[in-house]
Amino acid sequence: MRLHDDIHNYYEKIVLEEIIKLKLSEQYNEDVMADFCCTILNQLPPRYIRYDVDMAFYLPQTERLHMEERVQTAINVAINQISKKKDLNEQFTKSSA
């Protein structure tokens, strides 16, 4: 069974907008970005929709702002996790040398 092609999680759109705005894909390679996006989206509740225009029309501005704040918090958590992982990898590399 396959769900309809138009069904998607609206948070994905907001996350991608923030990633572009913050130019995060310029700082990390594709593998890190894939893990990064999973880390972010796993912190957020799913909000499945069929058409983005429905959300734009029916979503109250206050809820949209709340969703954007949640995304920003999730991005900050993911950045901290990536930084810690990078630091651990560097420590392991130095101790192995």
ChimeraX commands (.cxc) that place a marker at each C-alpha (Angstrom):
marker #1 position 0.00,0.00,0.00 radius 0.5
marker #1 position 1.19,3.50,-0.75 radius 0.5
marker #1 position -0.07,6.79,0.58 radius 0.5
marker #1 position -0.89,9.57,-1.82 radius 0.5
marker #1 position 2.13,11.40,-3.29 radius 0.5
marker #1 position 0.84,14.79,-2.15 radius 0.5
marker #1 position 0.77,13.90,1.56 radius 0.5
marker #1 position 3.71,15.32,3.47 radius 0.5
marker #1 position 4.74,16.69,6.85 radius 0.5
marker #1 position 4.36,20.48,6.85 radius 0.5
marker #1 position 7.23,20.80,9.33 radius 0.5
marker #1 position 9.58,19.62,6.56 radius 0.5
marker #1 position 8.84,22.82,4.63 radius 0.5
marker #1 position 9.51,25.03,7.64 radius 0.5
marker #1 position 12.72,23.14,8.47 radius 0.5
marker #1 position 14.01,23.50,4.92 radius 0.5
marker #1 position 13.20,27.23,4.92 radius 0.5
marker #1 position 15.22,27.68,8.12 radius 0.5
marker #1 position 18.13,25.58,6.84 radius 0.5
marker #1 position 18.30,27.75,3.73 radius 0.5
marker #1 position 17.96,30.96,5.72 radius 0.5
marker #1 position 20.76,29.93,8.11 radius 0.5
marker #1 position 22.90,28.55,5.23 radius 0.5
marker #1 position 23.50,25.36,7.22 radius 0.5
marker #1 position 23.95,23.23,4.10 radius 0.5
marker #1 position 27.05,25.30,3.35 radius 0.5
marker #1 position 28.56,24.28,6.69 radius 0.5
marker #1 position 27.93,20.52,6.59 radius 0.5
marker #1 position 28.20,17.77,3.99 radius 0.5
marker #1 position 25.18,15.81,2.70 radius 0.5
marker #1 position 25.57,12.94,5.19 radius 0.5
marker #1 position 25.64,15.31,8.14 radius 0.5
marker #1 position 22.69,17.27,6.72 radius 0.5
marker #1 position 20.62,14.08,6.38 radius 0.5
marker #1 position 21.29,13.17,10.03 radius 0.5
marker #1 position 20.74,16.79,11.00 radius 0.5
marker #1 position 17.30,16.89,9.33 radius 0.5
marker #1 position 16.27,13.61,10.96 radius 0.5
marker #1 position 17.35,14.93,14.36 radius 0.5
marker #1 position 15.31,18.09,13.86 radius 0.5
marker #1 position 12.18,16.40,12.52 radius 0.5
marker #1 position 12.21,13.73,15.23 radius 0.5
marker #1 position 11.85,16.50,17.82 radius 0.5
marker #1 position 8.75,17.93,16.16 radius 0.5
marker #1 position 5.20,16.61,16.06 radius 0.5
marker #1 position 4.10,15.48,12.61 radius 0.5
marker #1 position 1.69,17.81,10.85 radius 0.5
marker #1 position 0.57,16.01,7.73 radius 0.5
marker #1 position -1.12,17.91,4.98 radius 0.5
marker #1 position -1.94,17.42,1.36 radius 0.5
marker #1 position -1.54,20.96,0.00 radius 0.5
marker #1 position 0.71,23.71,1.36 radius 0.5
marker #1 position -1.82,26.31,0.26 radius 0.5
marker #1 position -4.32,24.87,2.78 radius 0.5
marker #1 position -1.91,25.54,5.62 radius 0.5
marker #1 position -1.18,29.02,4.35 radius 0.5
marker #1 position -4.87,29.82,4.21 radius 0.5
marker #1 position -6.20,28.08,7.33 radius 0.5
marker #1 position -3.27,28.22,9.75 radius 0.5
marker #1 position -3.58,31.09,12.24 radius 0.5
marker #1 position -0.54,33.37,12.34 radius 0.5
marker #1 position 0.04,32.62,16.03 radius 0.5
marker #1 position 0.23,28.90,15.32 radius 0.5
marker #1 position 2.60,29.46,12.40 radius 0.5
marker #1 position 4.87,31.51,14.69 radius 0.5
marker #1 position 4.73,28.77,17.33 radius 0.5
marker #1 position 5.71,26.18,14.71 radius 0.5
marker #1 position 8.64,28.34,13.58 radius 0.5
marker #1 position 9.80,28.71,17.20 radius 0.5
marker #1 position 9.65,24.94,17.68 radius 0.5
marker #1 position 11.73,24.47,14.52 radius 0.5
marker #1 position 14.30,27.00,15.73 radius 0.5
marker #1 position 14.60,25.19,19.06 radius 0.5
marker #1 position 14.94,21.82,17.31 radius 0.5
marker #1 position 17.65,23.23,15.02 radius 0.5
marker #1 position 19.59,24.57,18.00 radius 0.5
marker #1 position 19.43,21.16,19.70 radius 0.5
marker #1 position 20.62,19.45,16.51 radius 0.5
marker #1 position 23.50,21.91,16.10 radius 0.5
marker #1 position 24.58,21.22,19.69 radius 0.5
marker #1 position 24.43,17.47,19.09 radius 0.5
marker #1 position 26.49,17.75,15.91 radius 0.5
marker #1 position 29.05,19.93,17.71 radius 0.5
marker #1 position 29.35,17.41,20.56 radius 0.5
marker #1 position 29.72,14.53,18.10 radius 0.5
marker #1 position 32.37,16.46,16.17 radius 0.5
marker #1 position 34.27,17.22,19.40 radius 0.5
marker #1 position 34.13,13.55,20.44 radius 0.5
marker #1 position 35.39,12.45,17.03 radius 0.5
marker #1 position 38.28,14.92,17.22 radius 0.5
marker #1 position 39.18,13.73,20.72 radius 0.5
marker #1 position 39.08,10.11,19.59 radius 0.5
marker #1 position 41.27,10.90,16.57 radius 0.5
marker #1 position 43.83,12.71,18.73 radius 0.5
marker #1 position 43.95,9.94,21.33 radius 0.5
marker #1 position 44.35,7.28,18.63 radius 0.5
marker #1 position 47.29,9.06,17.03 radius 0.5
marker link #1:1,2 radius 0.2
marker link #1:2,3 radius 0.2
marker link #1:3,4 radius 0.2
marker link #1:4,5 radius 0.2
marker link #1:5,6 radius 0.2
marker link #1:6,7 radius 0.2
marker link #1:7,8 radius 0.2
marker link #1:8,9 radius 0.2
marker link #1:9,10 radius 0.2
marker link #1:10,11 radius 0.2
marker link #1:11,12 radius 0.2
marker link #1:12,13 radius 0.2
marker link #1:13,14 radius 0.2
marker link #1:14,15 radius 0.2
marker link #1:15,16 radius 0.2
marker link #1:16,17 radius 0.2
marker link #1:17,18 radius 0.2
marker link #1:18,19 radius 0.2
marker link #1:19,20 radius 0.2
marker link #1:20,21 radius 0.2
marker link #1:21,22 radius 0.2
marker link #1:22,23 radius 0.2
marker link #1:23,24 radius 0.2
marker link #1:24,25 radius 0.2
marker link #1:25,26 radius 0.2
marker link #1:26,27 radius 0.2
marker link #1:27,28 radius 0.2
marker link #1:28,29 radius 0.2
marker link #1:29,30 radius 0.2
marker link #1:30,31 radius 0.2
marker link #1:31,32 radius 0.2
marker link #1:32,33 radius 0.2
marker link #1:33,34 radius 0.2
marker link #1:34,35 radius 0.2
marker link #1:35,36 radius 0.2
marker link #1:36,37 radius 0.2
marker link #1:37,38 radius 0.2
marker link #1:38,39 radius 0.2
marker link #1:39,40 radius 0.2
marker link #1:40,41 radius 0.2
marker link #1:41,42 radius 0.2
marker link #1:42,43 radius 0.2
marker link #1:43,44 radius 0.2
marker link #1:44,45 radius 0.2
marker link #1:45,46 radius 0.2
marker link #1:46,47 radius 0.2
marker link #1:47,48 radius 0.2
marker link #1:48,49 radius 0.2
marker link #1:49,50 radius 0.2
marker link #1:50,51 radius 0.2
marker link #1:51,52 radius 0.2
marker link #1:52,53 radius 0.2
marker link #1:53,54 radius 0.2
marker link #1:54,55 radius 0.2
marker link #1:55,56 radius 0.2
marker link #1:56,57 radius 0.2
marker link #1:57,58 radius 0.2
marker link #1:58,59 radius 0.2
marker link #1:59,60 radius 0.2
marker link #1:60,61 radius 0.2
marker link #1:61,62 radius 0.2
marker link #1:62,63 radius 0.2
marker link #1:63,64 radius 0.2
marker link #1:64,65 radius 0.2
marker link #1:65,66 radius 0.2
marker link #1:66,67 radius 0.2
marker link #1:67,68 radius 0.2
marker link #1:68,69 radius 0.2
marker link #1:69,70 radius 0.2
marker link #1:70,71 radius 0.2
marker link #1:71,72 radius 0.2
marker link #1:72,73 radius 0.2
marker link #1:73,74 radius 0.2
marker link #1:74,75 radius 0.2
marker link #1:75,76 radius 0.2
marker link #1:76,77 radius 0.2
marker link #1:77,78 radius 0.2
marker link #1:78,79 radius 0.2
marker link #1:79,80 radius 0.2
marker link #1:80,81 radius 0.2
marker link #1:81,82 radius 0.2
marker link #1:82,83 radius 0.2
marker link #1:83,84 radius 0.2
marker link #1:84,85 radius 0.2
marker link #1:85,86 radius 0.2
marker link #1:86,87 radius 0.2
marker link #1:87,88 radius 0.2
marker link #1:88,89 radius 0.2
marker link #1:89,90 radius 0.2
marker link #1:90,91 radius 0.2
marker link #1:91,92 radius 0.2
marker link #1:92,93 radius 0.2
marker link #1:93,94 radius 0.2
marker link #1:94,95 radius 0.2
marker link #1:95,96 radius 0.2
marker link #1:96,97 radius 0.2
view
